[in-house]
Amino acid sequence: MTPARRGRLARAWRRIEAVHEEWFAARWRQALRREDRRRADAFRAVLLLRSLGVDDPASYETLDLIPYLVADLHEWHRRMGRERFGDPGVCC
């Protein structure tokens, strides 16, 4: 493949990517940015509260979720490609 042809293919691929981005992501870009800002604000608030010595306000409510998290831990780490996870007795 000649360098000129490779350059044309690269430019064509970038145009295809741009069209794909506009077609699929542009519709939801504002909602995605809003959600990202909301999550970042919540994270900043938790960090600020922690730095002021206030416990995480969601920690008490999330205690009920720990048994479900432990039950799904094995499936999650296998899906992530790790055969074993954590110290002996934690999961596998």
Secondary structure, 3 states (H helix, E strand, C coil): CCHHHHHHHHHHHHHHHHHHHHHHHHHHHHHHHHHHHHHHHHHHHHHHHHHCCCCCCCHHHHHHHHHHHHHHHHHHHHHCCCCCCCCCCCCC
